[in-house]
């Protein structure tokens, strides 16, 4: 089972959106979704902020009961457009898949400066 901190975070995430039923009465597969989200939240808190320019990205991920997943995102897509794309590609996927949004701050690539000298030959 989950460690105490992970379970505490999972319950807090659940409680922030739902009041009933109590977390303890949820089916195991539902609890596992909240525990996975807690893992991601704990990891995000432990990740140091990048120094330098960054871009915030948001990617939609759909996961089925067997653990198969598909991700989609483009900076100009509205949530409705992403969901519409999943539905078109996956035959009404929303009904069979868990849709979650992953948000990350990613450092932009930067050029590396290399010291060099020019020799006449």
C-alpha positions in Angstrom: 0.0 0.0 0.0 1.0 3.6 -0.3 3.3 5.3 2.2 1.6 7.8 4.7 2.6 11.0 2.8 1.4 9.6 -0.5 -1.9 8.5 1.0 -2.4 11.8 2.8 -1.8 13.7 -0.5 -4.1 11.4 -2.4 -6.9 11.9 0.1 -6.4 15.7 0.0 -6.6 15.7 -3.8 -9.8 13.6 -3.7 -11.3 15.8 -1.0 -10.6 18.9 -3.0 -13.0 17.8 -5.7 -15.4 15.3 -4.0 -17.2 15.0 -0.7 -18.8 11.6 -1.1 -18.1 8.7 -0.8 -15.2 8.7 1.7 -11.8 7.9 0.1 -11.6 4.6 2.0 -14.8 3.4 0.3 -13.6 4.0 -3.3 -12.9 1.1 -5.6 -9.2 0.1 -5.7 -8.8 1.3 -9.4 -10.1 4.8 -8.4 -7.9 5.0 -5.4 -4.9 4.1 -7.6 -5.7 7.0 -9.9 -5.5 9.4 -6.9 -2.4 7.7 -5.6 -0.7 8.1 -9.0 -1.7 11.8 -9.0 -0.3 12.1 -5.5 3.0 10.6 -6.7 3.2 13.2 -9.5 2.4 16.0 -7.0 5.0 14.9 -4.6 7.6 14.6 -7.4 6.7 18.0 -8.7 7.3 19.5 -5.2 10.7 17.8 -5.0 11.8 19.0 -8.5 14.0 22.1 -8.4 12.9 25.1 -10.5 14.9 25.4 -13.7 17.2 28.4 -14.0 16.8 30.3 -17.2 14.0 30.6 -19.8 11.1 28.0 -19.6 7.9 27.1 -21.3 4.8 25.8 -19.5 3.3 22.8 -21.3 0.0 21.1 -20.8 -0.6 17.6 -22.2 -3.8 15.5 -22.1 -3.3 11.8 -21.3 -5.9 9.1 -21.5 -5.4 5.9 -19.7 -7.6 2.7 -19.9 -8.2 0.0 -17.3 -5.3 -2.1 -18.7 -2.8 0.8 -18.3 -2.6 1.6 -22.0 -2.3 5.3 -22.6 -2.2 7.9 -25.3 -1.1 11.5 -25.0 -2.0 14.6 -27.0 -1.3 18.3 -26.8 -0.4 21.3 -28.8 0.1 24.8 -27.4 -2.9 26.3 -29.1 -5.4 23.6 -28.4 -8.3 24.3 -26.2 -9.4 21.6 -23.8 -12.6 21.0 -25.9 -10.5 20.5 -29.0 -8.2 18.0 -27.3 -11.2 16.0 -26.0 -12.8 16.2 -29.5 -9.6 14.8 -31.0 -9.5 11.9 -28.5 -13.1 11.1 -29.2 -12.6 11.1 -33.0 -9.4 8.9 -32.7 -10.7 6.5 -30.1 -14.4 6.0 -30.8 -16.0 7.9 -27.9 -12.9 7.4 -25.7 -14.0 9.6 -22.9 -16.5 7.0 -21.7 -13.9 4.3 -21.4 -10.7 6.2 -20.5 -9.5 8.3 -17.6 -8.5 11.7 -19.0 -5.9 13.6 -17.0 -3.9 16.8 -17.7 -0.2 16.9 -17.1 1.3 20.4 -16.7 5.1 20.9 -16.6 7.5 23.7 -16.8 10.3 22.7 -19.2 13.6 24.6 -19.7 14.0 26.0 -23.2 17.0 24.7 -25.1 20.0 27.0 -24.9 23.1 27.3 -27.1 26.3 26.1 -25.5 29.2 28.4 -25.9 32.5 26.7 -26.7 35.9 28.5 -26.3 38.0 28.3 -29.5 41.0 29.8 -31.1 41.8 30.4 -34.7 45.2 29.5 -36.0 46.7 30.6 -39.3 48.3 27.7 -41.1 
